């Protein structure tokens, strides 16, 4: 359906004037897209598998998770929403280790090694989840999957 060249409202293909603003419509002229169309086109080529996988990219997967949780396209896709929430909770676990446990354990060299090992472990879990999800395998992380399930069910 075409849109008004002046205000962007929907007009009929044969309309000479816009019903909203009254602007004359040129037949065959390029018509602007409606507001929000570019956001819908942005995610049009993203499959649910790709969306789920992107939620586990280390350090930046949380951005993809928030985008997919906010997108209308994936609002009713339980699998994508589950992976988005699980990815967010995994990143929150990394932040907990990085911002809280590392400074807390920074008082001795042995404890600093433990904090670094915990960071690497969380990073390893992110990569593991990236691979599992990329191969269409549902892997449920202990505790985090329960939180993700609750979050998905509360969103209905």
WOFENVEN-V866952 format. One record per helix or strand. SS is the DSSP state (a for helix, b for strand). FROM is the first residue (numbers start at 1). TO is the last residue. Records with the same first field share a line. If there is no record, write none. Layout:
SS: FROM-TO / FROM-TO
//
This chain:
b: 3-3 / 10-10 / 17-17 / 24-24
a: 37-42 / 48-54 / 61-70 / 72-74 / 78-104 / 109-134 / 144-154
//
